[in-house]
Amino acid sequence: MPRAGSNVLRITSLVSSMSGILLLSLSYLSAITGLCLRSPSLAQVPPLSLLGGYGLCSYLHVELLPLALVSVGVLHAIASVELLTARFASAPRGYRLLVELFRLTTWLLAGHLLALTVVAYTL
């Protein structure tokens, strides 16, 4: 667990912030391409037509974005939970126990989600 004020904590904070911004952008793109899939006629509307039509919307939404969203989401979740753990390092024992339980759950779910994603993309 990184100590408060250490370089590891600064890097973790930077990773959390940058991955959050990237996650927001990818989520927006996922919503836009999902709209293209839902209504193919929207692919000709000026903002959505920049995506190159229904074929590219479909490829982005089904093939590329899920992998990117899972990867960046897991990175963001882990960086954020590590920051939370460092913040509660000097908290009372009950709080620390809850944060450590949350940290363990986050790591387990992140590993499971990454494993499922790898399996889904290799089949």
N, C-alpha and C positions, 0 to 999 in steps of 0.2 A: 504494500500500500504506500503510495507516494506521500511524503511529508508536505505539509503546507509550506509554500514558498520555494519549493524545490523546482529545478528545471523540468523534471518529469511532470510535475503538476501543471506547469505553464504549457508544455507541449500537449498534455492531455486536454487542457482547456482550449487550446487552439484547434486540436483535432475535433473536439466536440462542436465548437462554433462553426468550423468550415464544413463538417459533415452535415450539420443542421441546415446550413444554407444550400448545400448540394441536394439534400433530401427534399427541401422545399421545392427546388427547381424541378427535380425529377418527378415529384408528386404532381406538380402542375402539368408537366408534359404528359404524364400518365392520364390525367383527367382529360386533357385536350384530345389525345389520341383515342381515348375511350369514347368521347363524343363522336369522333369520326367513325368509329366502328358501329356505334349505335345508329347513326344516321349518315349513310354514305354521301348524301347530298350536301352535308356540311363540309365535305372535303373541298368543295369549290368556293366556299365563303372565304374572302380575303385573308383573315388571320390564319385560318386552318389550311388554306391552299399553299401556304409556305412550306408545309410538311411534305408536299409532293404528291398528294392524292391518297386514295384509299389504300393502295398497295403498301405504301411506305408507312401510313398510319397503322395498318395491321401488323406489319413487321416490327415496328417500334413497340407497339403495345403488347404484343404476344411474345416476342423473342428477346428483345434487348432490355426493355424497362424492368421486367420482374427481377432479372439477375442484378441489375444496377441498384434497384430499390432495396433488395434484400442485403446486398453487400454493404451499401452505405448505411442502411438502417441498423444493421448489426454493429458496425463500427461506431455509429453515433450512440447506440444504447450502451455499449461497453465503456466508451469514453465518459459518458454522462454518469454511469453508475460508479465508476472509479472516482470521479470528482465528488460525488455524493458521499462515498465512503471516506474520502480524505477530509471532507468537511465535518463529518460526524465522528472523527477519530477521538476527540476529547469529550464527547457527549457521555451522558450516563449510560451504564451498562445495558439497560433495557433498549434504549435507542440504538446503540451499537449492534446489539443482537438482531434487531429488526432490519437494520441497514445491511448487515452481513447476510441475513437470510434473503433479502432482496437482491443483493449482489450475486449470491450463489444461484438463485433462480434465473437471473438475467444471463449469467454465463451458460447455464445449462440450456436455456431456451435458445440462446444465440447459436450454440453448437448444434443443437437439433435442427434449427432452421437452415443453417448452412449445409448440414448433411443432406437434408431433404432437397435443397436447391441443387446441390451437386448431383444427386441421384436423378432428379427430374431432368436436368440438362444433359445427362449422359445416356439416357434411355432413348 
